[in-house]
Amino acid sequence: MAKVLLGGVEIEVDEEGFIQEPEKWNEKVAEDLAKRENTYPLTEDHWKVINCIRGYYLKYGIAPPIRMLLKQTGFDLKRIYELFPSGPAKGACKIAGLPKATGCV
């Protein structure tokens, strides 16, 4: 695994760029990840999704199911893909500082 500088913090990432040290995540790290995903600048709607994903992850240790994400944010799937073109699992979860999702997000 490689170490990269994100938000001024050296963080280990996997081959797809997912951080492996979620405890080092912060908003500056998210912004640098968003730049790598071509999802920058982050808007209020981006942060609504990121905070929802991050909160669920911190509580349960996994990414939220897509239906729950849609319900909690009030966005439809089309809007999620507008915000995160690489999708909720790859783009949104990566920017939220989660390890690569194994299930269906």
C-alpha positions in Angstrom: 0.0 0.0 0.0 1.1 3.5 -0.8 1.2 6.5 1.5 0.0 9.8 0.1 -0.4 13.4 1.4 -4.0 14.3 1.7 -5.1 17.5 3.6 -1.6 17.8 4.9 -1.7 14.3 6.5 0.2 11.3 5.3 -2.3 8.5 4.8 -2.1 5.0 3.6 -4.3 4.3 0.5 -5.0 1.1 -1.5 -4.4 0.7 -5.2 -7.8 2.5 -6.0 -7.1 5.4 -3.7 -9.4 4.4 -0.7 -7.8 5.5 2.6 -6.9 2.7 4.9 -6.7 4.8 8.0 -10.2 6.3 8.4 -9.4 7.8 11.7 -7.1 10.3 9.9 -9.9 11.6 7.8 -11.0 15.2 8.0 -12.6 17.8 5.8 -9.3 18.8 4.2 -8.6 15.1 3.4 -12.1 14.9 1.8 -11.4 18.0 -0.3 -8.1 16.4 -1.6 -9.9 13.1 -2.3 -12.7 15.1 -4.1 -10.0 16.7 -6.3 -8.7 13.3 -7.3 -12.3 12.1 -8.1 -13.0 15.3 -10.2 -15.8 16.1 -7.7 -14.3 19.4 -6.5 -15.5 21.9 -5.2 -17.7 20.2 -2.7 -21.1 21.8 -2.3 -23.6 21.7 0.6 -25.3 18.7 -1.2 -22.0 16.8 -1.4 -21.4 17.4 2.3 -24.9 16.2 3.1 -24.1 12.8 1.4 -20.6 12.6 2.8 -21.7 13.4 6.4 -24.5 10.8 6.1 -22.1 8.1 4.9 -19.5 9.0 7.4 -21.9 9.1 10.3 -23.3 5.7 9.4 -19.9 4.3 9.1 -18.7 5.5 12.5 -21.8 4.1 14.1 -22.0 0.7 12.4 -18.5 0.1 10.8 -19.9 -0.3 7.3 -21.2 2.0 4.5 -25.0 2.6 4.6 -27.3 0.7 2.2 -28.2 2.9 -0.8 -31.9 3.0 0.1 -31.0 4.4 3.5 -28.7 6.9 2.0 -31.4 8.1 -0.4 -33.9 8.3 2.5 -31.6 10.2 4.8 -30.5 12.7 2.3 -33.7 13.1 0.4 -31.9 12.7 -2.9 -32.8 10.3 -5.6 -30.1 8.0 -7.2 -29.9 10.3 -10.2 -28.9 13.2 -7.9 -26.3 11.0 -6.1 -24.7 10.3 -9.5 -24.8 13.9 -10.5 -22.9 14.7 -7.3 -20.6 11.7 -7.4 -20.2 10.6 -11.1 -18.2 7.5 -10.1 -21.1 6.5 -7.9 -22.0 6.2 -4.2 -19.6 3.3 -3.5 -16.6 4.4 -5.3 -16.9 8.2 -5.2 -18.9 9.2 -2.2 -17.5 6.5 0.1 -14.0 7.3 -1.0 -14.4 11.0 -0.3 -16.1 10.2 3.1 -12.9 8.3 4.1 -14.3 4.8 4.1 -12.3 1.8 3.1 -13.5 0.3 -0.2 -17.1 -0.9 0.2 -17.6 -4.7 -0.2 -21.4 -4.6 -0.3 -24.0 -2.8 -2.4 -23.9 0.9 -1.4 
